[in-house]
Amino acid sequence: MRLAISVVIVVITSYIAFKLGAKIFLTDTVKKKNILSLVSALTMGLGIWSMHFVGMLAINIPGTVHLHPFTTLLSIFPGILGSFIALCLLWRLGVRLPLPLRGTMFGACILVMNYIGMTGMNFDGYLSYSPALFVLSIIIAVILSYLALYIYDRLQNRLPIVAALGIGLAVSVTHYTGIEAAYFIKEDAALQPTALLLEEMSAVKVSASLLFLTLGIAVYLLVSKMTSATNQLRDTERRWKFAIDAAGDGVWDWNPQTDKAMFSRRWNEILGYAENEFTPTGAAVFKAIHPDDVRYVKKGVLEHLRKGGESPYKREFRMQTRDGDWKWVIARGKVLERDTHGSPVRMIGTLTDITERKQSEIDLLSSKRLLQSIIDRAPIRVFWKDRESRFLGCNILFAKDAGFTHPDQLIGKTDDEMGWKEQAELYRADDIKVIETGEAKLDFEEPQTTPDGRQIWLRTSKVPLLNPTTEEIIGVLGLYEDITKRKQAENELRLSKAQLSEAQRIAKTGSWTFDLSNNHLDWSDEVYRLFEIDKTQFNSSYEAFLDAVHPDDREMVNQAYLDSLNSHKPYEMTHRILVGDGHIKYVHETCETLFDKDGKALLSRGTVQDITERKQAEDQMRIAAVAFESQQGIMVTDADGIILQVNSAFMEMSGYTADEIIGNTPKMFQSGRHGPAFYEEMWQTINSDGFWQGEIWDRRKNGEVYPKLLSISAVTDTDGKISHYVGSHADITEKKSAEKKIDKLAYYDQLTGLPNKVQFMNRLEQTLEACVRDNQYSAILMIDLDHFQKLNDTLGHVIGDQLLVQVASLLEESTSSVDTVARFGGDKFVVILPELASDKIKAARTAEKVTRNILHTLNKEYQLGRSSHHSTVSIGVNLFGSETLTIDVLLKQAELAMYESKSAGRNTMTCYDPKMQSSVSKLVTMEKELRSALENEEFFLDYQPQASLQNGRIISVEALIRWNSPKLGLVSPDEFIPVLEEMELIVDVGNWVLGESCECLKRWHQSGFDYIRIGINVSPAQFKNKNFLDTVRDILKKTKVPPGYVELEITEGVVMDDPQYAESLLNDLHKLGLKIAIDDFGTGYSSLSNLMHLPFDTLKIDRAFVKELPGNADSVSFCNAILALAKALKLHTIAEGVENVSQLRFLNRIDCTIIQGFYFSKPLPPQEIEKMLSDDVRLSVSDRRSDFSSHEA
C-alpha cells in the first residue's frame, strides 16, 4: 500500500509542477520567471523526496530506525536540483542543455538523493551495498530518466498527465533499484562484518564518492551558466523595456493553442485599463475589436499563422476602451516559438495608439466637404482611399458606377465589395504602388465591368493623397473618365479600315498615293501584301517602288509615268514585279495626277491589281493546245455531245481512226457494263459542278472491254452557257490488274484463301442493309475449333495450319454460293447466311439445318502430316432481321452464343437468346470504358501474400490487377482481361502493372521490409512485344528496385508458342537480375527438355491441382512429381489456391516451398500488406493446429 502511495505522490507533484512550469511562458519579468521556476522545482523535488521516505517505510528494515535530521534535510536538495533540470526550467530561462545531459543529471540527482537519504538512517545493524546492483541502479537511473524526459518534452503541452506518469515511473524504478542494492544487517555480537563485506562497502563508497564529485562539478557548471544566462536575460529585458516604453507601444504575448495572453502595463493604459485588469485571453481581445474590423483582423492573424510567420503581422483597426470609446490602433506581431510539431505556441507583438493620426485624417477629409460639392459636379469620376485601399469618399458619378445612390455608402468598403470584383486585385496593386513609391500613375486605360454587367473603358489617373500638415501619404486619390464611346468609335474606324483592306484583299487590288512635293509614296495594306514587302522596311519613295519592278519592265513603267505627267492624262498598263524570294507577279496599274492652276504636278494616285492568276490561265490555254497531243487520250464534243476532235493517243487507245469517230457520239464506245442510271448521274454531276471524274469500262474497236479513268470538264462561253465538253481518257488496265492483286492481299486470308475479317465486315454490312431493305432474316454463325490451342502447343503451328486449311475447305463445301465463309482470326471462322426468309421461324429452321450440317461435317478425323487428329467445333448462331442493331452488337451476340456452346461441353450449337443481351450490353460497355480506363486511373493493384512453409513468414507477394469502373463498378479480372487482350490494350496495361508494382516494392523496401519479393504476371502479348525488354529495363532504372526481388510470371503456353524466342528473351531478362517463374505449371504441354534449358527460378503449381488435394490420387501424384522435378532442377515451388488446412498440411509434408491462397490471406491493398509485415503476421503449419497469428480469411 505504501509503495503505491509513494508512486502516486511523485506523479501528482510532477503534474502540478508541469502546470506551474508552463506559466513561465506567460510571465513578463525575470523575477516572476525565477519565482515560478523555484516553486515548480520545489513542488516536484519535495514530491520525489516524499516518495523516497514513504517508499522506505514500505520495506522491512531490521531493528529500530532513526533518521539523522541534517542528513535527511540535506537529501532534499538533489531532488529539487534534479526537478529543476527535468522541467527544462534552465532552457526556459535561457540555458539550453541537450536531452542526454539532462537525463544523466536528473538520474544522478535521484540517486544522490536516495543514497544520502539512506545514509541518514540509523538502526541496530550494518548498511551494505551490492556493487553490481549499485552500478545497475546508476545505469537504470540514467536510461529511464532519459526516456522519461523524452516523453515529457513531447507531451508536456498536450498530455501533461502522461508526461507525469513517465517521470513518476522513472523515479520509482530508480528509487527501488537503489534500495534493492542495499543490505540492512542487524547487529549481532556473534556476527561481525567480514572482510568481503567491508570490501564491498568500500567499492560502493568509492563509486558514490565519484558520483557525488561528478554531480558537484555538473552543478557548479550549471549554476555558473544559469547565473550568466539570468544576467543576460535581465539585461536584455531592461533594454527592451526601455525601448518599448520610449516608443509608447504596448506589448502583448499570446499562446494560440491555449488562447492565454499577457499584456504589458502600457498595453492596458492605451485601452484605459489598470495593469492586469483586462482578461488575458485572445478571445477577449477579439471581443474588444470594432465589429466592422474584427473579420479583417482575424483574417490577418490566421494568414500569418498559416504562412509560417515568415513576414510580420500588421493591421490597423478600432478597439473599445474601458470607457466605451473607440480608439484606432495598429497591431504588429510575429510568431516567436513553435512546438515540436511546428504549431505556433507563442506570438508576441506591440500595440500602438494611432487615434490622433486617424482623427487628423478624418478632420482633413471633413474640412474638404466644400470640395465634395464641387467634385460631385465635375464631369469625371473622383474617389479617394486610405492606405488599406478602403474608400474614404468619392463623387456621385463614381458612386453610381459602383451601383450606389450616395457617395457615403462606399465609405469603409473595398474594391472586393464593388461590382468589379474581377479587377479588384489589379486596382489594389495600383494603389499599393502609388502609396509605396509616392509617384503618380497617370492616364492609363483599363476595362471595367459595371454592376449591371456592362463592359466599359476608363482612362484613369492615381496620385498619392497627402496629410497637409505632415506631408505623410495617407492614401491615394484617383480620377477617371468614361472613354467607352471613344473606344467604340476607334473600334468602328478600325473595323471600317479592316473591311476596306479585306475588300482590297479579295479583289487583289490595292490603292496608292504619291506626294511629289516630298517624294513620299503611301501604299494601302493590300499593296504591301501584293508586293510582299514589310511596311516597316519600305522607305516609301518612288525609287523604292521602281526597285520592285522587274528590271526588264522598269524603263517602260518609268517612261509611262513621265509621259502621263507631261500630257496631263491618266494611264494604265500591265507589267511585272519581283516579290519575296524573287518570284514574278503580273500587275495591272492605273494612275492619275492632280495639278495646280499653274499646271504643276501635286499628287499622283492610282490602283494596283494582281492579275497573276489571269495571266497563268491565259498561258494554260496556250499550253492546253500543246497538251492536246499528249500521251492521254483527249476528246472534244459540242454541247450536244457530237464528237468534234480527238487526239492520236485516243485513236490508238480505242483502235478507231479520226474519220470513224468525228461526227459520232461517245455512245459508240459503251461496253454495256453500266446502266442508264450510271450515265444519268454522271451527266447530272457534269452539268451541276462542271466536272466529273471516275472509272468507266469502254469497248475497243476489236470488241475488247477495258477500264479507263475518265475526266470530263464542261467549257462555258462568256454568257456562262456550256459550249463544249472536254474528256481526258487514261487506260488503267494495268492499274486494275495490280489493284486486284492488292485486293486479294487486303481482303482475303493468305492461309485459307477465305475472305478475311475486313471483307467479312463489308459483306455483313451489305447483308444488314439488305435485311432492312427487303424485310428478310439472315444469320451469323460464329465457329470456333475445340481444343485448337492444345494442338498448336503440342504439334506446332505447321500442323495447326493444315487443320485450318482443311476446315476452311469443308466449310465452303457445307454452304451455298450466296453464303459468305470467312476466317475471323486464329481458329475462329464466321459464316453469313443471307436472306434466309421473311418469316422468322422459317429462317431459324434453315439456319439450324445448315448449322447442324456443319457440326456433322467438321466432327471427324483429320489427316495432319503423318498422324491423324479428331476435331470438333462449337458454334454460336445469331438470327437477325430488320431491327436496328450495329455490326459490333450482332457479332458480340453470336460470340456470346458460341461461348455458351463451349460452356455446354463443346461440339454443339447454341442460338443467341435475348436473355443474353445484358451480357452483350455489358461487354460492349466494357470495351468502351476500357479504352479510357488506364488514362482515367481506374485500375489499381491488390497484392496476395506468399508465405514460406519453413517459418510461416511472408516472403513475397503477387500483384493482381483490379478495375473499378465508374459505370460498371468493380469488374472481375476474369471478365475484363480477355477483353483487354482482344482490344490489344493488354500491353499498355501490363506495362502499367509492371511499373506500379515496382514503385510499391520500392516503398516497402524503404520502409524496412527489404526482404520482400514481388511476382508480376506477364501476358502473352506483352511477352511477345518487341519492346518488352527495353520497357522492363527502363522501369528498373526509373524505380531503382533491386532486380533480384522482382519475379516475372510466364505461362507455359507463351514459352511453347515460340521456344527459340522465349529462350532468348528469358535469358536476357535473367541477365538483368530478374527472377523468372513458370506460371500455372501443369496446364500446358511443355517438355522437360525445354524447362532444363530455360532460366526459371520458380514453378507455380496451378490451383486446379491444389484444389483436389489431398483426396484426389491423380492430383497427389502430379504434385509429388512436380516437387521431385523442382528439386531436380533446383527450383522453388509455389502452390496456388490453398484454401484449407488439409491442403496446407499435405503441401508441408511433401516439402513444398511456398504457399499462396485464401487460407492465409485474400489479395489486399498495399497498406494492409504493409500492416501485416509490420505485425509480422505468420502462417502456422503445425499438424496439431491450423490457426496463425492475426489470421484474416
C-alpha positions, 0 to 999 in steps of 0.5 A: 500500500505504501509503495503505491502511495509513494508512486502516486505522490511523485506523479501528482507533484510532477503534474502540478509542477508541469502546470506551474512550469508552463506559466513561465511562458506567460510571465513578463519579468525575470523575477516572476520567471525565477519565482515560478521556476523555484516553486515548480522545482520545489513542488516536484523535488519535495514530491520525489523526496516524499516518495523516497521516505514513504517508499522506505517505510514500505520495506522491512528494515531490521531493528529500530530506525532513526533518521539523522535530521541534517542528513535527511534535510540535506537529501532534499536538495538533489531532488529539487536540483534534479526537478529543476533540470527535468522541467527544462526550467534552465532552457526556459530561462535561457540555458539550453542543455541537450536531452542526454545531459539532462537525463544523466543529471536528473538520474544522478540527482535521484540517486544522490538523493536516495543514497544520502537519504539512506545514509541518514538512517540509523538502526541496530545493524550494518548498511551494505551495498551490492556493487553490481546492483549499485552500478545497475541502479546508476545505469537504470537511473540514467536510461529511464530518466532519459526516456522519461524526459523524452516523453515529457518534452513531447507531451508536456503541452498536450498530455501533461498527465502522461508526461507525469506518469513517465517521470513518476515511473522513472523515479520509482524504478530508480528509487527501488533499484537503489534500495534493492542494492542495499543490505540492512544487517542487524547487529549481532555480537556473534556476527561481525562484518567480514572482510568481503563485506567491508570490501564491498562497502568500500567499492560502493563508497568509492563509486558514490564518492565519484558520483557525488564529485561528478554531480558537484562539478555538473552543478557548479557548471550549471549554476555558473551558466544559469547565473550568466544566462539570468544576467543576460536575460535581465539585461536584455529585458531592461533594454527592451523595456526601455525601448518599448516604453520610449516608443509608447507601444504596448506589448502583448504575448499570446499562446494560440493553442491555449488562447492565454495572453499577457499584456504589458502595463502600457498595453492596458493604459492605451485601452484605459485599463489598470495593469492586469485588469483586462482578461488575458485571453485572445478571445477577449481581445477579439471581443474588444475589436470594432465589429466592422474590423474584427473579420479583417483582423482575424483574417490577418492573424490566421494568414500569418499563422498559416504562412509560417510567420515568415513576414510580420503581422500588421493591421490597423483597426478600432478597439473599445476602451474601458470607457466605451470609446473607440480608439484606432490602433495598429497591431504588429506581431510575429510568431516567436516559438513553435512546438515540436510539431511546428504549431505556433505556441507563442506570438508576441507583438506591440500595440500602438495608439494611432487615434490622433493620426486617424482623427487628423485624417478624418478632420482633413477629409471633413474640412474638404466637404466644400470640395465634395460639392464641387467634385460631385459636379465635375464631369469625371469620376473622383474617389479617394482611399486610405492606405488599406485601399478602403474608400474614404469618399468619392463623387456621385458619378463614381458612386453610381458606377459602383451601383450606389445612390450616395457617395457615403455608402462606399465609405469603409468598403473595398474594391472586393465589395464593388461590382468589379470584383474581377479587377479588384486585385489589379486596382489594389496593386495600383494603389499599393504602388502609388502609396509605396513609391509616392509617384503618380500613375497617370492616364492609363486605360483599363476595362471595367465591368459595371454592376449591371454587367456592362463592359466599359473603358476608363482612362484613369489617373492615381496620385498619392493623397497627402496629410497637409500638415505632415506631408505623410501619404495617407492614401491615394486619390484617383480620377477617371473618365468614361472613354467607352464611346471613344473606344467604340468609335476607334473600334468602328474606324478600325473595323471600317479600315479592316473591311476596306483592306479585306475588300482590297484583299479579295479583289487583289487590288490595292490603292496608292498615293504619291506626294511629289512635293516630298517624294513620299509614296503611301501604299494601302495594306493590300499593296504591301501584301501584293508586293510582299514587302514589310511596311516597316522596311519600305522607305516609301519613295518612288525609287523604292517602288521602281526597285520592285519592278522587274528590271526588264519592265522598269524603263517602260513603267518609268517612261509611262509615268513621265509621259502621263505627267507631261500630257496631263492624262491618266494611264494604265498598263500591265507589267511585272514585279519581283516579290519575296524570294524573287518570284514574278507577279503580273500587275495591272496599274492605273494612275492619275495626277492632280495639278495646280492652276499653274499646271504643276504636278501635286499628287499622283494616285492610282490602283494596283491589281494582281492579275497573276492568276489571269495571266497563268490561265491565259498561258494554260490555254496556250499550253492546253493546245500543246497538251492536246497531243499528249500521251492521254487520250483527249476528246472534244464534243459540242454541247450536244455531245457530237464528237468534234476532235480527238487526239492520236493517243485516243485513236490508238487507245480505242483502235478507231481512226479520226474519220470513224469517230468525228461526227459520232457520239461517245455512245459508240464506245459503251461496253454495256457494263453500266446502266442508264442510271450510271450515265444519268448521274454522271451527266447530272454531276457534269452539268451541276459542278462542271466536272466529273471524274471516275472509272468507266469500262469502254469497248475497243474497236476489236470488241475488247472491254477495258477500264479507263479513268475518265475526266470530263470538264464542261467549257462555258462561253462568256454568257456562262452557257456550256459550249463544249465538253472536254474528256481526258481518257487514261487506260488503267488496265494495268492499274486494275490488274495490280489493284486486284492483286492488292485486293486479294492481299487486303481482303482475303486470308493468305492461309485459307484463301477465305475472305478475311475479317475486313471483307467479312465486315463489308459483306455483313454490312451489305447483308444488314442493309439488305435485311432492312431493305427487303424485310428478310432474316439472315444469320451469323454463325460464329465457329470456333475449333475445340481444343485448337490451342492444345494442338498448336502447343503440342504439334506446332503451328505447321500442323495447326495450319493444315487443320485450318486449311482443311476446315476452311475447305469443308466449310465452303463445301457445307454452304451455298454460293450466296453464303459468305465463309470467312476466317475471323482470326486464329481458329475462329471462322464466321459464316453469313447466311443471307436472306434466309426468309421473311418469316422468322421461324422459317429462317431459324429452321434453315439456319439450324439445318445448315448449322447442324450440317456443319457440326456433322461435317467438321466432327471427324478425323483429320489427316495432319502430316503423318498422324491423324487428329479428331476435331470438333467445333462449337458454334454460336448462331445469331438470327437477325432481321430488320431491327436496328442493331450495329455490326459490333452488337450482332457479332458480340451476340453470336460470340456470346452464343458460341461461348455458351456452346463451349460452356455446354461441353463443346461440339454443339450449337447454341442460338443467341437468346435475348436473355443474353443481351445484358451480357452483350450490353455489358461487354460492349460497355466494357470495351468502351470504358476500357479504352479510357480506363488506364488514362482515367486511373481506374485500375489499381493493384491488390497484392496476395501474400506468399508465405514460406512453409519453413517459418510461416513468414511472408516472403513475397507477394503477387500483384493482381490487377483490379478495375473499378469502373465508374459505370460498371463498378468493380469488374472481375479480372476474369471478365475484363482481361480477355477483353483487354487482350482482344482490344490489344490494350493488354500491353499498355496495361501490363506495362502499367502493372509492371511499373506500379508494382515496382514503385510499391516494392520500392516503398516497402523496401524503404520502409524496412521490409527489404526482404520482400519479393514481388511476382508480376504476371506477364501476358502473352502479348506483352511477352511477345512485344518487341519492346518488352525488354527495353520497357522492363529495363527502363522501369528498373532504372526509373524505380531503382528496385533491386532486380533480384526481388522482382519475379516475372510470371510466364505461362507455359503456353507463351514459352511453347508458342515460340521456344527459340524466342522465349529462350532468348528473351528469358535469358536476357531478362535473367541477365538483368537480375530478374527472377523468372517463374513458370506460371500455372505449371501443369496446364500446358504441354511443355517438355522437360527438355525445354524447362532444363534449358530455360532460366526459371527460378520458380514453378507455380503449381496451378490451383486446379491441382491444389484444389483436389488435394489431398483426396484426389490420387491423380492430383497427389501424384502430379504434385509429388512429381512436380516437387521431385522435378523442382528439386531436380532442377533446383527450383522453388515451388509455389502452390496456388489456391490453398484454401484449407488446412488439409491442403496446407498440411499435405503441401508441408509434408511433401516439402513444398516451398511456398504457399499462396491462397485464401487460407492465409490471406485474400489479395489486399491493398498495399497498406494492409500488406504493409500492416501485416509485415509490420505485425509480422503476421505468420502462417502456422503449419503445425499438424496439431493446429491450423490457426496463425497469428492475426489470421484474416480469411 
